[in-house]
Amino acid sequence: VVLSLVLLAGCAGVMGGKVDTITVTAETAATVADRAVRTNALYKQFCPTGAIKAEDCAKWAAFYPKFQLEYGLFYATYKGAVLSGDVTNAQSAARALEALSDQLLIFYLTSQGGR
């Protein structure tokens, strides 16, 4: 997924002046995906030890599948927008990714109590 987004960003130059927005979104998407994987690893490591509260672990267990679904929807929307040159939909997808990233950040910060 990350490689595909980077390739899409590289190909986006044909859209005439829109490459900055698209590149930033691709880089942001890669960062968000990486943060999700690392956050999941932290919850897997610290939930069984009790270092992260059980309530927070349950919230993560409910959120992570939702994140994966919403990230997949973001990616499909973003990819389609980039390939078709639809900057408006690419920007809309970027806003959706930002909201998803904000939710993820809360879980990431909570997981830091387990370190």
C-alpha positions as CSV (number, residue, x, y, z in Angstrom):
1,V,0.0,0.0,0.0
2,V,2.7,2.5,1.0
3,L,4.7,1.8,-2.2
4,S,1.6,2.3,-4.3
5,L,0.9,5.6,-2.7
6,V,4.4,6.8,-3.3
7,L,4.2,5.7,-6.9
8,L,0.9,7.4,-7.3
9,A,2.4,10.6,-5.9
10,G,5.3,10.3,-8.3
11,C,2.9,9.9,-11.3
12,A,0.8,12.8,-10.1
13,G,3.0,15.4,-11.7
14,V,1.0,15.1,-14.9
15,M,-1.9,16.8,-13.1
16,G,-0.2,20.2,-13.5
17,G,0.6,21.9,-10.3
18,K,-1.3,19.6,-8.1
19,V,1.7,17.4,-7.1
20,D,2.4,19.1,-3.8
21,T,-1.0,18.3,-2.3
22,I,-0.9,14.8,-3.6
23,T,2.7,14.1,-2.5
24,V,1.9,15.4,1.0
25,T,-1.2,13.2,1.2
26,A,0.8,10.1,0.0
27,E,3.5,10.8,2.5
28,T,0.9,11.4,5.3
29,A,-0.9,8.2,4.4
30,A,2.4,6.2,4.6
31,T,3.0,7.8,8.0
32,V,-0.5,7.0,9.3
33,A,-0.3,3.4,8.1
34,D,3.1,3.0,9.8
35,R,1.8,4.5,13.0
36,A,-1.2,2.2,13.0
37,V,1.1,-0.9,12.7
38,R,3.4,0.3,15.5
39,T,0.5,1.3,17.7
40,N,-1.0,-2.2,17.2
41,A,2.3,-3.8,18.2
42,L,2.4,-1.7,21.4
43,Y,-1.1,-2.8,22.4
44,K,-0.3,-6.4,21.6
45,Q,2.8,-6.1,23.8
46,F,1.4,-4.1,26.7
47,C,-2.3,-5.2,27.0
48,P,-1.5,-8.7,28.2
49,T,0.9,-7.4,30.9
50,G,-1.7,-4.9,32.2
51,A,0.6,-2.0,31.4
52,I,-2.2,-0.5,29.4
53,K,-5.6,-0.4,31.1
54,A,-8.0,-3.2,30.1
55,E,-10.6,-0.5,29.2
56,D,-8.1,1.1,26.8
57,C,-7.2,-2.3,25.3
58,A,-10.9,-3.0,24.6
59,K,-11.3,0.4,22.9
60,W,-8.2,-0.4,20.7
61,A,-9.6,-3.8,19.9
62,A,-12.8,-2.2,18.7
63,F,-11.0,0.7,16.9
64,Y,-8.3,-1.2,15.0
65,P,-10.6,-3.2,12.6
66,K,-12.5,0.0,12.0
67,F,-9.3,1.8,11.2
68,Q,-8.3,-0.9,8.8
69,L,-11.6,-0.6,7.0
70,E,-11.6,3.2,6.9
71,Y,-8.0,3.3,5.8
72,G,-8.9,0.9,2.9
73,L,-11.8,3.2,1.9
74,F,-9.5,6.2,2.1
75,Y,-6.9,4.4,-0.1
76,A,-9.4,3.4,-2.7
77,T,-10.9,6.9,-2.9
78,Y,-7.6,8.6,-3.0
79,K,-6.2,6.2,-5.6
80,G,-9.2,6.7,-7.8
81,A,-9.0,10.5,-7.4
82,V,-5.3,10.6,-8.3
83,L,-5.7,8.3,-11.3
84,S,-8.6,10.4,-12.6
85,G,-7.0,13.7,-11.8
86,D,-9.9,14.6,-9.4
87,V,-8.1,17.0,-7.0
88,T,-11.4,17.7,-5.1
89,N,-11.9,14.1,-4.2
90,A,-8.2,13.7,-3.4
91,Q,-8.4,16.6,-1.0
92,S,-11.6,15.2,0.5
93,A,-9.9,11.8,1.0
94,A,-7.0,13.7,2.6
95,R,-9.4,15.3,5.1
96,A,-10.8,11.9,6.0
97,L,-7.3,10.6,6.5
98,E,-6.6,13.5,8.8
99,A,-9.6,12.7,11.0
100,L,-8.6,9.0,11.1
101,S,-5.1,10.0,12.0
102,D,-6.4,12.2,14.9
103,Q,-8.2,9.2,16.3
104,L,-5.1,7.0,15.9
105,L,-3.0,9.5,17.7
106,I,-5.1,9.3,20.8
107,F,-4.6,5.5,20.9
108,Y,-0.9,6.0,20.3
109,L,-0.5,8.4,23.1
110,T,-2.4,6.1,25.4
111,S,-0.1,3.3,24.5
112,Q,2.9,5.3,25.6
113,G,1.9,4.8,29.2
114,G,2.8,1.2,28.7
115,R,6.4,1.9,27.8
